[in-house]
Amino acid sequence: MRIAIFSLAPLNDKSIMGGSQKILHELSASLGDYGHEVKVWCSASENNQQKFTIGDSEVYPNLLFRGKFPSPYQVSPINLIKTFKVIREGSDWADKIYLHADGIYLRDSFSDKKIIRSFHDFIYDESIISALSLNAQSTIVPSDYLKNCIEATLVLSKKNIIEPIFTVPNGISFDEKLSSMINKNKNLREVNLLFPHRPQITKGIIEAIKIAVNLQSKIPKNKVNLMMPYFCEGVNNDDTSLSFDQILNIAKNQKAENIIKLHEWVPYQNMKRFYSLANITICPGNFIESFGLVPLESVVNNTPAICSSVGGFRNYTNIPAIKLFPYGDIDSAVDNILDCLEIPSDDIIISKEVISDKYSYKNMISGYEKIITSDSVMRQKISIRNNYNLRLAPWCYIENDYIYNDYKSEKLFLKNIGSVISNNKTLDAKSKELDSDIIKKSIDLGYFIEDYKIENI
């Protein structure tokens, strides 16, 4: 089968930028193993305009989008017209079309072929607009969290009929035995914290520095180091990332000049060494990770991780070597680090077994292949269960009498909510134990939505 893959983001044969690009790279390398002929079209970049191969797949970086985020469509009309032509020619060649991290609005250019797409975030306007206004035969997402967020948004938009959304968890590859474990955290003179994310405010760069400073005050006899990347010119494809000088200024303001250790952005294939150098990996931001590869990859490399309880990170409560803390709670984050420095080796081994079982690389590739090549067309119907029944929005979670909202990075106080809400996260809006005015406010702010069900037609 001929499969054409289109990506709004650039793809490079030698470096990988972020989790979504990693998945695209692995799909490009592996779909050919199932006997398919695969071609990939992605955005061109200044240093990447020549055809190359990944596995048996040919990659053509000649879509003339901007190649950077945000505003990837900020290009001239003639470049958009040229891109239409490339997409049409690729679609004419293909039997199946897969849009990776769909944000391609040019649906008229796909030669009326059935489209399979994936979403890897529900933050940027390209993905939200695509989900709300553009159809596909099927949609693939990496987590139930993202699936639930998209479905809830479609409910709020009063959609009645939708395409199926399938969860295919991102896969983690293992290069060593699950029982292999090196205890790095005994008799430490230095504690190395790793912040392996894009240097962005929402990824938690300020929180990471505050955590490191606070930790240093708690363990004055040990030297705390915070390893953090910066982008060299020509490497960054996201204009929201901070520069080297901006990161240094933040460190100076937090009195962390002697703690922060900046290094150039590390290609994905070299990350295992960095994970192994660290004692703890930290993911402290309010960026809404739809999945969150970093803590899983860290644990696979024998390094526990701490994460803010935001978005897809909340899926990891059953992994002992990943500790969660409320976003912005620096003291709780430091307490988690201190716990991780004493973590038993068995917890790492158990965690790796959970990751191996639930986040199988082989299952990820086969899951994508099955959905992309399927000829079955299925539609689903949304219906409201009861006008007075409310469901906690999937982008929220309850802690005692507070509801945290991922999109607002704020907590709403709602007295008794922790005891009134059911195990399936629903409640009766007429409950006398709840303040009716606060309930109305919580609905208006998107903390609660109408309870619904989705059925195959």
Contacts in CASP RR format, 6 or more apart in sequence:
PFRMAT RR
TARGET T0000
AUTHOR 0000-0000-0000
METHOD contacts of the structure
MODEL  1
MRIAIFSLAPLNDKSIMGGSQKILHELSASLGDYGHEVKVWCSASENNQQ
KFTIGDSEVYPNLLFRGKFPSPYQVSPINLIKTFKVIREGSDWADKIYLH
ADGIYLRDSFSDKKIIRSFHDFIYDESIISALSLNAQSTIVPSDYLKNCI
EATLVLSKKNIIEPIFTVPNGISFDEKLSSMINKNKNLREVNLLFPHRPQ
ITKGIIEAIKIAVNLQSKIPKNKVNLMMPYFCEGVNNDDTSLSFDQILNI
AKNQKAENIIKLHEWVPYQNMKRFYSLANITICPGNFIESFGLVPLESVV
NNTPAICSSVGGFRNYTNIPAIKLFPYGDIDSAVDNILDCLEIPSDDIII
SKEVISDKYSYKNMISGYEKIITSDSVMRQKISIRNNYNLRLAPWCYIEN
DYIYNDYKSEKLFLKNIGSVISNNKTLDAKSKELDSDIIKKSIDLGYFIE
DYKIENI
1 35 0 8 1.000
1 36 0 8 1.000
1 37 0 8 1.000
1 95 0 8 1.000
1 96 0 8 1.000
1 373 0 8 1.000
2 36 0 8 1.000
2 37 0 8 1.000
2 39 0 8 1.000
2 93 0 8 1.000
2 94 0 8 1.000
2 95 0 8 1.000
2 96 0 8 1.000
3 31 0 8 1.000
3 36 0 8 1.000
3 37 0 8 1.000
3 38 0 8 1.000
3 39 0 8 1.000
3 94 0 8 1.000
3 95 0 8 1.000
3 96 0 8 1.000
3 97 0 8 1.000
3 98 0 8 1.000
3 372 0 8 1.000
3 373 0 8 1.000
4 39 0 8 1.000
4 40 0 8 1.000
4 41 0 8 1.000
4 90 0 8 1.000
4 91 0 8 1.000
4 93 0 8 1.000
4 94 0 8 1.000
4 96 0 8 1.000
4 97 0 8 1.000
4 98 0 8 1.000
5 24 0 8 1.000
5 27 0 8 1.000
5 28 0 8 1.000
5 38 0 8 1.000
5 39 0 8 1.000
5 40 0 8 1.000
5 41 0 8 1.000
5 57 0 8 1.000
5 98 0 8 1.000
5 99 0 8 1.000
5 100 0 8 1.000
6 40 0 8 1.000
6 41 0 8 1.000
6 42 0 8 1.000
6 63 0 8 1.000
6 87 0 8 1.000
6 97 0 8 1.000
6 98 0 8 1.000
6 99 0 8 1.000
6 100 0 8 1.000
6 104 0 8 1.000
7 24 0 8 1.000
7 40 0 8 1.000
7 41 0 8 1.000
7 42 0 8 1.000
7 43 0 8 1.000
7 63 0 8 1.000
7 99 0 8 1.000
7 100 0 8 1.000
7 101 0 8 1.000
8 42 0 8 1.000
8 43 0 8 1.000
8 63 0 8 1.000
8 65 0 8 1.000
8 67 0 8 1.000
8 72 0 8 1.000
8 101 0 8 1.000
8 103 0 8 1.000
8 104 0 8 1.000
8 126 0 8 1.000
9 20 0 8 1.000
9 21 0 8 1.000
9 24 0 8 1.000
9 42 0 8 1.000
9 43 0 8 1.000
9 67 0 8 1.000
9 69 0 8 1.000
9 72 0 8 1.000
9 101 0 8 1.000
9 237 0 8 1.000
10 42 0 8 1.000
10 43 0 8 1.000
10 44 0 8 1.000
10 45 0 8 1.000
10 48 0 8 1.000
10 61 0 8 1.000
10 67 0 8 1.000
10 237 0 8 1.000
11 21 0 8 1.000
11 24 0 8 1.000
11 25 0 8 1.000
11 28 0 8 1.000
11 40 0 8 1.000
11 42 0 8 1.000
11 54 0 8 1.000
11 59 0 8 1.000
11 61 0 8 1.000
12 45 0 8 1.000
12 48 0 8 1.000
13 52 0 8 1.000
13 53 0 8 1.000
13 54 0 8 1.000
13 59 0 8 1.000
14 267 0 8 1.000
15 235 0 8 1.000
15 267 0 8 1.000
15 268 0 8 1.000
16 22 0 8 1.000
16 25 0 8 1.000
16 267 0 8 1.000
16 268 0 8 1.000
16 269 0 8 1.000
17 198 0 8 1.000
17 235 0 8 1.000
17 237 0 8 1.000
17 265 0 8 1.000
18 198 0 8 1.000
18 268 0 8 1.000
18 293 0 8 1.000
19 120 0 8 1.000
19 170 0 8 1.000
19 291 0 8 1.000
19 292 0 8 1.000
19 293 0 8 1.000
20 100 0 8 1.000
20 101 0 8 1.000
20 120 0 8 1.000
20 121 0 8 1.000
22 268 0 8 1.000
22 293 0 8 1.000
23 100 0 8 1.000
23 120 0 8 1.000
23 142 0 8 1.000
23 170 0 8 1.000
23 364 0 8 1.000
24 40 0 8 1.000
24 100 0 8 1.000
24 101 0 8 1.000
25 54 0 8 1.000
26 361 0 8 1.000
26 364 0 8 1.000
26 365 0 8 1.000
27 100 0 8 1.000
27 365 0 8 1.000
27 368 0 8 1.000
28 38 0 8 1.000
28 40 0 8 1.000
28 54 0 8 1.000
28 55 0 8 1.000
28 57 0 8 1.000
28 59 0 8 1.000
29 54 0 8 1.000
29 55 0 8 1.000
29 57 0 8 1.000
30 365 0 8 1.000
31 38 0 8 1.000
31 57 0 8 1.000
31 365 0 8 1.000
31 368 0 8 1.000
31 369 0 8 1.000
31 372 0 8 1.000
32 38 0 8 1.000
32 55 0 8 1.000
32 56 0 8 1.000
32 57 0 8 1.000
33 365 0 8 1.000
34 369 0 8 1.000
34 373 0 8 1.000
36 369 0 8 1.000
36 373 0 8 1.000
38 56 0 8 1.000
38 57 0 8 1.000
38 58 0 8 1.000
39 57 0 8 1.000
39 58 0 8 1.000
39 59 0 8 1.000
39 60 0 8 1.000
39 90 0 8 1.000
39 93 0 8 1.000
39 94 0 8 1.000
40 54 0 8 1.000
40 57 0 8 1.000
40 58 0 8 1.000
40 59 0 8 1.000
40 60 0 8 1.000
41 59 0 8 1.000
41 60 0 8 1.000
41 61 0 8 1.000
41 62 0 8 1.000
41 63 0 8 1.000
41 86 0 8 1.000
41 87 0 8 1.000
41 90 0 8 1.000
42 59 0 8 1.000
42 60 0 8 1.000
42 61 0 8 1.000
42 63 0 8 1.000
43 61 0 8 1.000
43 63 0 8 1.000
43 64 0 8 1.000
43 65 0 8 1.000
43 66 0 8 1.000
43 67 0 8 1.000
43 72 0 8 1.000
44 61 0 8 1.000
44 62 0 8 1.000
44 63 0 8 1.000
44 64 0 8 1.000
44 67 0 8 1.000
45 61 0 8 1.000
45 67 0 8 1.000
45 237 0 8 1.000
46 234 0 8 1.000
47 234 0 8 1.000
48 61 0 8 1.000
49 61 0 8 1.000
49 62 0 8 1.000
50 61 0 8 1.000
51 58 0 8 1.000
51 59 0 8 1.000
51 60 0 8 1.000
51 61 0 8 1.000
52 58 0 8 1.000
52 59 0 8 1.000
52 61 0 8 1.000
53 59 0 8 1.000
60 86 0 8 1.000
62 86 0 8 1.000
63 83 0 8 1.000
63 86 0 8 1.000
63 87 0 8 1.000
64 75 0 8 1.000
64 79 0 8 1.000
64 80 0 8 1.000
64 82 0 8 1.000
64 83 0 8 1.000
65 72 0 8 1.000
65 73 0 8 1.000
65 75 0 8 1.000
65 79 0 8 1.000
65 83 0 8 1.000
66 72 0 8 1.000
66 73 0 8 1.000
66 74 0 8 1.000
66 75 0 8 1.000
67 237 0 8 1.000
68 237 0 8 1.000
68 238 0 8 1.000
68 239 0 8 1.000
69 124 0 8 1.000
69 237 0 8 1.000
69 238 0 8 1.000
69 239 0 8 1.000
69 240 0 8 1.000
70 124 0 8 1.000
70 125 0 8 1.000
70 239 0 8 1.000
70 240 0 8 1.000
72 126 0 8 1.000
73 80 0 8 1.000
73 105 0 8 1.000
80 106 0 8 1.000
83 106 0 8 1.000
84 106 0 8 1.000
84 108 0 8 1.000
84 109 0 8 1.000
85 109 0 8 1.000
87 104 0 8 1.000
87 106 0 8 1.000
87 109 0 8 1.000
87 110 0 8 1.000
88 109 0 8 1.000
88 110 0 8 1.000
88 111 0 8 1.000
91 97 0 8 1.000
91 109 0 8 1.000
91 110 0 8 1.000
91 111 0 8 1.000
91 113 0 8 1.000
92 111 0 8 1.000
94 113 0 8 1.000
96 113 0 8 1.000
96 114 0 8 1.000
96 116 0 8 1.000
96 372 0 8 1.000
96 373 0 8 1.000
97 110 0 8 1.000
97 113 0 8 1.000
97 114 0 8 1.000
97 115 0 8 1.000
97 116 0 8 1.000
98 115 0 8 1.000
98 116 0 8 1.000
98 117 0 8 1.000
98 118 0 8 1.000
98 372 0 8 1.000
99 115 0 8 1.000
99 116 0 8 1.000
99 117 0 8 1.000
99 118 0 8 1.000
99 136 0 8 1.000
100 117 0 8 1.000
100 118 0 8 1.000
101 118 0 8 1.000
101 119 0 8 1.000
101 120 0 8 1.000
101 121 0 8 1.000
101 127 0 8 1.000
102 117 0 8 1.000
102 118 0 8 1.000
102 119 0 8 1.000
102 126 0 8 1.000
102 127 0 8 1.000
102 130 0 8 1.000
102 134 0 8 1.000
102 136 0 8 1.000
102 139 0 8 1.000
103 126 0 8 1.000
103 127 0 8 1.000
103 129 0 8 1.000
103 130 0 8 1.000
104 130 0 8 1.000
105 129 0 8 1.000
105 130 0 8 1.000
105 134 0 8 1.000
107 115 0 8 1.000
107 134 0 8 1.000
114 137 0 8 1.000
114 377 0 8 1.000
115 135 0 8 1.000
115 136 0 8 1.000
115 137 0 8 1.000
116 136 0 8 1.000
116 137 0 8 1.000
116 138 0 8 1.000
116 139 0 8 1.000
116 140 0 8 1.000
116 371 0 8 1.000
116 372 0 8 1.000
117 130 0 8 1.000
117 136 0 8 1.000
117 138 0 8 1.000
117 139 0 8 1.000
117 140 0 8 1.000
118 139 0 8 1.000
118 140 0 8 1.000
118 141 0 8 1.000
118 142 0 8 1.000
118 368 0 8 1.000
119 127 0 8 1.000
119 130 0 8 1.000
119 131 0 8 1.000
119 139 0 8 1.000
119 140 0 8 1.000
119 141 0 8 1.000
119 146 0 8 1.000
119 150 0 8 1.000
119 290 0 8 1.000
120 127 0 8 1.000
120 141 0 8 1.000
120 142 0 8 1.000
120 146 0 8 1.000
120 290 0 8 1.000
120 291 0 8 1.000
121 127 0 8 1.000
121 146 0 8 1.000
121 288 0 8 1.000
121 290 0 8 1.000
122 128 0 8 1.000
122 131 0 8 1.000
122 146 0 8 1.000
122 149 0 8 1.000
122 150 0 8 1.000
122 153 0 8 1.000
122 288 0 8 1.000
122 290 0 8 1.000
123 287 0 8 1.000
123 288 0 8 1.000
128 153 0 8 1.000
131 139 0 8 1.000
131 150 0 8 1.000
131 153 0 8 1.000
131 154 0 8 1.000
132 153 0 8 1.000
132 154 0 8 1.000
132 157 0 8 1.000
135 163 0 8 1.000
136 163 0 8 1.000
137 163 0 8 1.000
137 377 0 8 1.000
138 163 0 8 1.000
138 164 0 8 1.000
138 165 0 8 1.000
138 166 0 8 1.000
138 371 0 8 1.000
138 374 0 8 1.000
138 378 0 8 1.000
139 150 0 8 1.000
139 163 0 8 1.000
139 164 0 8 1.000
139 165 0 8 1.000
139 166 0 8 1.000
140 165 0 8 1.000
140 166 0 8 1.000
140 167 0 8 1.000
140 168 0 8 1.000
140 368 0 8 1.000
140 371 0 8 1.000
141 147 0 8 1.000
141 150 0 8 1.000
141 165 0 8 1.000
141 166 0 8 1.000
141 167 0 8 1.000
141 168 0 8 1.000
141 290 0 8 1.000
142 167 0 8 1.000
142 168 0 8 1.000
142 169 0 8 1.000
142 170 0 8 1.000
142 290 0 8 1.000
142 291 0 8 1.000
143 167 0 8 1.000
143 169 0 8 1.000
143 290 0 8 1.000
143 291 0 8 1.000
143 312 0 8 1.000
143 315 0 8 1.000
144 167 0 8 1.000
144 315 0 8 1.000
145 290 0 8 1.000
145 291 0 8 1.000
145 311 0 8 1.000
145 312 0 8 1.000
145 314 0 8 1.000
145 315 0 8 1.000
145 394 0 8 1.000
146 167 0 8 1.000
146 290 0 8 1.000
146 291 0 8 1.000
146 312 0 8 1.000
147 165 0 8 1.000
147 166 0 8 1.000
147 167 0 8 1.000
148 394 0 8 1.000
149 290 0 8 1.000
149 394 0 8 1.000
149 395 0 8 1.000
150 165 0 8 1.000
151 162 0 8 1.000
151 165 0 8 1.000
151 382 0 8 1.000
151 454 0 8 1.000
152 391 0 8 1.000
152 393 0 8 1.000
152 394 0 8 1.000
152 395 0 8 1.000
152 449 0 8 1.000
152 452 0 8 1.000
154 162 0 8 1.000
154 382 0 8 1.000
155 382 0 8 1.000
155 384 0 8 1.000
155 449 0 8 1.000
155 450 0 8 1.000
155 452 0 8 1.000
156 449 0 8 1.000
159 382 0 8 1.000
160 381 0 8 1.000
160 382 0 8 1.000
161 379 0 8 1.000
161 380 0 8 1.000
161 381 0 8 1.000
161 382 0 8 1.000
161 457 0 8 1.000
162 379 0 8 1.000
162 380 0 8 1.000
162 382 0 8 1.000
162 454 0 8 1.000
163 378 0 8 1.000
163 379 0 8 1.000
163 380 0 8 1.000
164 378 0 8 1.000
164 379 0 8 1.000
164 380 0 8 1.000
164 456 0 8 1.000
166 371 0 8 1.000
168 363 0 8 1.000
168 364 0 8 1.000
168 367 0 8 1.000
168 368 0 8 1.000
168 371 0 8 1.000
169 291 0 8 1.000
169 358 0 8 1.000
169 359 0 8 1.000
169 363 0 8 1.000
169 364 0 8 1.000
170 291 0 8 1.000
170 292 0 8 1.000
170 293 0 8 1.000
170 359 0 8 1.000
170 364 0 8 1.000
171 359 0 8 1.000
171 360 0 8 1.000
171 361 0 8 1.000
171 363 0 8 1.000
171 364 0 8 1.000
172 293 0 8 1.000
172 296 0 8 1.000
172 297 0 8 1.000
172 300 0 8 1.000
172 355 0 8 1.000
172 356 0 8 1.000
172 359 0 8 1.000
172 360 0 8 1.000
172 361 0 8 1.000
173 361 0 8 1.000
174 300 0 8 1.000
174 352 0 8 1.000
174 356 0 8 1.000
175 272 0 8 1.000
178 349 0 8 1.000
178 352 0 8 1.000
178 353 0 8 1.000
178 356 0 8 1.000
179 349 0 8 1.000
180 302 0 8 1.000
181 302 0 8 1.000
181 345 0 8 1.000
181 348 0 8 1.000
181 349 0 8 1.000
182 302 0 8 1.000
183 345 0 8 1.000
184 276 0 8 1.000
184 279 0 8 1.000
184 302 0 8 1.000
184 303 0 8 1.000
185 279 0 8 1.000
185 340 0 8 1.000
185 341 0 8 1.000
185 342 0 8 1.000
185 343 0 8 1.000
188 222 0 8 1.000
188 279 0 8 1.000
188 341 0 8 1.000
189 222 0 8 1.000
189 223 0 8 1.000
190 222 0 8 1.000
190 223 0 8 1.000
190 224 0 8 1.000
190 225 0 8 1.000
191 215 0 8 1.000
191 219 0 8 1.000
191 222 0 8 1.000
191 223 0 8 1.000
191 224 0 8 1.000
191 225 0 8 1.000
191 279 0 8 1.000
191 280 0 8 1.000
191 337 0 8 1.000
191 341 0 8 1.000
192 225 0 8 1.000
192 227 0 8 1.000
192 277 0 8 1.000
192 278 0 8 1.000
192 279 0 8 1.000
192 280 0 8 1.000
193 208 0 8 1.000
193 211 0 8 1.000
193 212 0 8 1.000
193 215 0 8 1.000
193 224 0 8 1.000
193 225 0 8 1.000
193 226 0 8 1.000
193 227 0 8 1.000
193 278 0 8 1.000
193 279 0 8 1.000
193 280 0 8 1.000
193 281 0 8 1.000
193 282 0 8 1.000
193 337 0 8 1.000
194 227 0 8 1.000
194 274 0 8 1.000
194 275 0 8 1.000
194 277 0 8 1.000
194 278 0 8 1.000
194 280 0 8 1.000
194 281 0 8 1.000
194 282 0 8 1.000
194 298 0 8 1.000
194 303 0 8 1.000
195 204 0 8 1.000
195 205 0 8 1.000
195 208 0 8 1.000
195 226 0 8 1.000
195 227 0 8 1.000
195 228 0 8 1.000
195 229 0 8 1.000
195 281 0 8 1.000
195 282 0 8 1.000
196 227 0 8 1.000
196 229 0 8 1.000
196 266 0 8 1.000
196 271 0 8 1.000
196 274 0 8 1.000
196 275 0 8 1.000
196 281 0 8 1.000
196 294 0 8 1.000
196 298 0 8 1.000
197 203 0 8 1.000
197 204 0 8 1.000
197 205 0 8 1.000
197 229 0 8 1.000
197 283 0 8 1.000
197 294 0 8 1.000
198 229 0 8 1.000
198 231 0 8 1.000
198 238 0 8 1.000
198 241 0 8 1.000
199 205 0 8 1.000
199 228 0 8 1.000
199 229 0 8 1.000
199 230 0 8 1.000
199 231 0 8 1.000
199 241 0 8 1.000
199 242 0 8 1.000
199 247 0 8 1.000
200 238 0 8 1.000
200 240 0 8 1.000
200 241 0 8 1.000
200 242 0 8 1.000
200 287 0 8 1.000
201 240 0 8 1.000
201 242 0 8 1.000
202 240 0 8 1.000
202 285 0 8 1.000
202 286 0 8 1.000
202 287 0 8 1.000
203 285 0 8 1.000
203 287 0 8 1.000
204 284 0 8 1.000
204 285 0 8 1.000
204 286 0 8 1.000
204 287 0 8 1.000
205 228 0 8 1.000
205 242 0 8 1.000
205 247 0 8 1.000
205 250 0 8 1.000
206 250 0 8 1.000
206 254 0 8 1.000
207 284 0 8 1.000
207 285 0 8 1.000
207 308 0 8 1.000
207 328 0 8 1.000
207 330 0 8 1.000
207 333 0 8 1.000
208 226 0 8 1.000
208 228 0 8 1.000
208 282 0 8 1.000
208 284 0 8 1.000
209 226 0 8 1.000
209 250 0 8 1.000
209 251 0 8 1.000
209 254 0 8 1.000
209 256 0 8 1.000
209 259 0 8 1.000
209 260 0 8 1.000
210 254 0 8 1.000
210 330 0 8 1.000
211 282 0 8 1.000
211 284 0 8 1.000
211 330 0 8 1.000
211 333 0 8 1.000
211 334 0 8 1.000
211 337 0 8 1.000
212 224 0 8 1.000
212 226 0 8 1.000
212 256 0 8 1.000
212 259 0 8 1.000
212 260 0 8 1.000
213 254 0 8 1.000
213 255 0 8 1.000
213 256 0 8 1.000
213 259 0 8 1.000
214 330 0 8 1.000
214 331 0 8 1.000
214 333 0 8 1.000
214 334 0 8 1.000
215 224 0 8 1.000
215 334 0 8 1.000
215 337 0 8 1.000
215 338 0 8 1.000
216 224 0 8 1.000
216 259 0 8 1.000
218 334 0 8 1.000
218 338 0 8 1.000
219 338 0 8 1.000
224 259 0 8 1.000
225 259 0 8 1.000
225 261 0 8 1.000
226 256 0 8 1.000
226 259 0 8 1.000
226 260 0 8 1.000
226 261 0 8 1.000
227 261 0 8 1.000
227 263 0 8 1.000
227 274 0 8 1.000
227 277 0 8 1.000
227 278 0 8 1.000
228 247 0 8 1.000
228 260 0 8 1.000
228 261 0 8 1.000
228 262 0 8 1.000
228 263 0 8 1.000
229 262 0 8 1.000
229 263 0 8 1.000
229 264 0 8 1.000
229 265 0 8 1.000
229 266 0 8 1.000
230 242 0 8 1.000
230 243 0 8 1.000
230 244 0 8 1.000
230 247 0 8 1.000
230 262 0 8 1.000
230 263 0 8 1.000
230 264 0 8 1.000
230 265 0 8 1.000
231 241 0 8 1.000
231 243 0 8 1.000
231 264 0 8 1.000
231 265 0 8 1.000
232 264 0 8 1.000
232 265 0 8 1.000
235 264 0 8 1.000
235 265 0 8 1.000
236 265 0 8 1.000
242 250 0 8 1.000
244 262 0 8 1.000
247 260 0 8 1.000
247 262 0 8 1.000
248 257 0 8 1.000
248 260 0 8 1.000
248 262 0 8 1.000
251 257 0 8 1.000
251 259 0 8 1.000
251 260 0 8 1.000
266 274 0 8 1.000
271 297 0 8 1.000
272 301 0 8 1.000
275 281 0 8 1.000
275 297 0 8 1.000
275 298 0 8 1.000
275 300 0 8 1.000
275 301 0 8 1.000
275 302 0 8 1.000
275 303 0 8 1.000
276 301 0 8 1.000
276 302 0 8 1.000
276 303 0 8 1.000
278 298 0 8 1.000
278 303 0 8 1.000
279 303 0 8 1.000
279 340 0 8 1.000
279 341 0 8 1.000
280 303 0 8 1.000
280 304 0 8 1.000
280 305 0 8 1.000
280 306 0 8 1.000
280 337 0 8 1.000
280 340 0 8 1.000
280 341 0 8 1.000
281 294 0 8 1.000
281 295 0 8 1.000
281 298 0 8 1.000
281 303 0 8 1.000
281 304 0 8 1.000
281 305 0 8 1.000
281 306 0 8 1.000
282 305 0 8 1.000
282 306 0 8 1.000
282 307 0 8 1.000
282 333 0 8 1.000
282 337 0 8 1.000
283 289 0 8 1.000
283 292 0 8 1.000
283 294 0 8 1.000
283 295 0 8 1.000
283 305 0 8 1.000
283 306 0 8 1.000
283 307 0 8 1.000
283 308 0 8 1.000
283 313 0 8 1.000
284 306 0 8 1.000
284 307 0 8 1.000
284 308 0 8 1.000
284 327 0 8 1.000
284 328 0 8 1.000
284 333 0 8 1.000
285 308 0 8 1.000
285 310 0 8 1.000
285 327 0 8 1.000
285 328 0 8 1.000
286 308 0 8 1.000
286 310 0 8 1.000
286 327 0 8 1.000
286 328 0 8 1.000
286 406 0 8 1.000
286 409 0 8 1.000
287 310 0 8 1.000
288 310 0 8 1.000
288 311 0 8 1.000
288 312 0 8 1.000
288 395 0 8 1.000
288 406 0 8 1.000
288 407 0 8 1.000
289 310 0 8 1.000
289 311 0 8 1.000
289 312 0 8 1.000
289 313 0 8 1.000
290 311 0 8 1.000
290 312 0 8 1.000
291 312 0 8 1.000
291 315 0 8 1.000
292 312 0 8 1.000
292 313 0 8 1.000
294 305 0 8 1.000
295 305 0 8 1.000
295 307 0 8 1.000
295 313 0 8 1.000
295 316 0 8 1.000
295 319 0 8 1.000
295 322 0 8 1.000
296 316 0 8 1.000
296 319 0 8 1.000
296 322 0 8 1.000
296 355 0 8 1.000
296 359 0 8 1.000
298 304 0 8 1.000
298 305 0 8 1.000
299 305 0 8 1.000
299 319 0 8 1.000
299 321 0 8 1.000
299 322 0 8 1.000
299 348 0 8 1.000
299 351 0 8 1.000
299 352 0 8 1.000
299 355 0 8 1.000
300 352 0 8 1.000
300 355 0 8 1.000
302 348 0 8 1.000
304 321 0 8 1.000
304 322 0 8 1.000
304 323 0 8 1.000
304 340 0 8 1.000
304 343 0 8 1.000
304 347 0 8 1.000
304 348 0 8 1.000
304 351 0 8 1.000
305 321 0 8 1.000
305 322 0 8 1.000
305 323 0 8 1.000
305 340 0 8 1.000
306 322 0 8 1.000
306 323 0 8 1.000
306 324 0 8 1.000
306 325 0 8 1.000
306 333 0 8 1.000
306 336 0 8 1.000
306 337 0 8 1.000
306 340 0 8 1.000
307 313 0 8 1.000
307 316 0 8 1.000
307 322 0 8 1.000
307 323 0 8 1.000
307 324 0 8 1.000
307 325 0 8 1.000
308 324 0 8 1.000
308 325 0 8 1.000
308 326 0 8 1.000
308 327 0 8 1.000
308 328 0 8 1.000
308 333 0 8 1.000
309 324 0 8 1.000
309 325 0 8 1.000
309 326 0 8 1.000
309 327 0 8 1.000
309 397 0 8 1.000
309 404 0 8 1.000
310 327 0 8 1.000
310 406 0 8 1.000
310 409 0 8 1.000
311 395 0 8 1.000
311 406 0 8 1.000
313 322 0 8 1.000
313 324 0 8 1.000
314 324 0 8 1.000
314 397 0 8 1.000
316 322 0 8 1.000
316 324 0 8 1.000
317 324 0 8 1.000
318 354 0 8 1.000
319 351 0 8 1.000
319 354 0 8 1.000
319 355 0 8 1.000
320 343 0 8 1.000
320 347 0 8 1.000
320 348 0 8 1.000
320 350 0 8 1.000
320 351 0 8 1.000
321 340 0 8 1.000
321 343 0 8 1.000
321 347 0 8 1.000
321 348 0 8 1.000
321 350 0 8 1.000
321 351 0 8 1.000
322 351 0 8 1.000
323 336 0 8 1.000
323 339 0 8 1.000
323 340 0 8 1.000
324 336 0 8 1.000
325 332 0 8 1.000
325 333 0 8 1.000
325 335 0 8 1.000
325 336 0 8 1.000
326 332 0 8 1.000
326 399 0 8 1.000
326 404 0 8 1.000
327 404 0 8 1.000
327 409 0 8 1.000
378 456 0 8 1.000
378 457 0 8 1.000
379 456 0 8 1.000
379 457 0 8 1.000
380 454 0 8 1.000
380 455 0 8 1.000
380 456 0 8 1.000
380 457 0 8 1.000
381 454 0 8 1.000
381 455 0 8 1.000
381 456 0 8 1.000
381 457 0 8 1.000
382 452 0 8 1.000
382 453 0 8 1.000
382 454 0 8 1.000
383 452 0 8 1.000
383 453 0 8 1.000
383 455 0 8 1.000
384 450 0 8 1.000
384 451 0 8 1.000
384 452 0 8 1.000
385 450 0 8 1.000
385 451 0 8 1.000
385 452 0 8 1.000
385 453 0 8 1.000
386 451 0 8 1.000
387 450 0 8 1.000
388 428 0 8 1.000
388 429 0 8 1.000
388 430 0 8 1.000
389 426 0 8 1.000
389 427 0 8 1.000
389 428 0 8 1.000
389 429 0 8 1.000
389 450 0 8 1.000
389 451 0 8 1.000
390 426 0 8 1.000
390 427 0 8 1.000
390 428 0 8 1.000
390 429 0 8 1.000
390 439 0 8 1.000
390 443 0 8 1.000
390 448 0 8 1.000
390 449 0 8 1.000
390 450 0 8 1.000
390 451 0 8 1.000
391 425 0 8 1.000
391 426 0 8 1.000
391 448 0 8 1.000
391 449 0 8 1.000
391 450 0 8 1.000
391 451 0 8 1.000
391 452 0 8 1.000
392 398 0 8 1.000
392 403 0 8 1.000
392 421 0 8 1.000
392 425 0 8 1.000
392 426 0 8 1.000
392 427 0 8 1.000
392 447 0 8 1.000
392 448 0 8 1.000
393 405 0 8 1.000
393 446 0 8 1.000
393 447 0 8 1.000
393 448 0 8 1.000
393 449 0 8 1.000
395 405 0 8 1.000
395 406 0 8 1.000
395 407 0 8 1.000
396 403 0 8 1.000
396 404 0 8 1.000
396 405 0 8 1.000
396 406 0 8 1.000
396 446 0 8 1.000
396 447 0 8 1.000
397 403 0 8 1.000
397 404 0 8 1.000
398 404 0 8 1.000
398 417 0 8 1.000
398 418 0 8 1.000
398 421 0 8 1.000
399 411 0 8 1.000
400 418 0 8 1.000
401 413 0 8 1.000
401 414 0 8 1.000
401 415 0 8 1.000
401 416 0 8 1.000
401 417 0 8 1.000
401 418 0 8 1.000
402 411 0 8 1.000
402 412 0 8 1.000
402 413 0 8 1.000
402 414 0 8 1.000
403 411 0 8 1.000
403 412 0 8 1.000
403 414 0 8 1.000
403 417 0 8 1.000
403 442 0 8 1.000
403 447 0 8 1.000
404 410 0 8 1.000
404 411 0 8 1.000
405 411 0 8 1.000
405 412 0 8 1.000
405 445 0 8 1.000
405 446 0 8 1.000
405 447 0 8 1.000
408 445 0 8 1.000
412 438 0 8 1.000
412 441 0 8 1.000
412 442 0 8 1.000
412 445 0 8 1.000
412 447 0 8 1.000
413 438 0 8 1.000
414 434 0 8 1.000
414 435 0 8 1.000
414 438 0 8 1.000
414 439 0 8 1.000
414 442 0 8 1.000
415 434 0 8 1.000
415 435 0 8 1.000
415 438 0 8 1.000
416 433 0 8 1.000
416 434 0 8 1.000
417 427 0 8 1.000
417 434 0 8 1.000
419 433 0 8 1.000
420 427 0 8 1.000
420 431 0 8 1.000
420 433 0 8 1.000
420 434 0 8 1.000
421 427 0 8 1.000
426 451 0 8 1.000
427 434 0 8 1.000
427 448 0 8 1.000
429 439 0 8 1.000
429 443 0 8 1.000
429 448 0 8 1.000
439 448 0 8 1.000
442 448 0 8 1.000
443 449 0 8 1.000
END
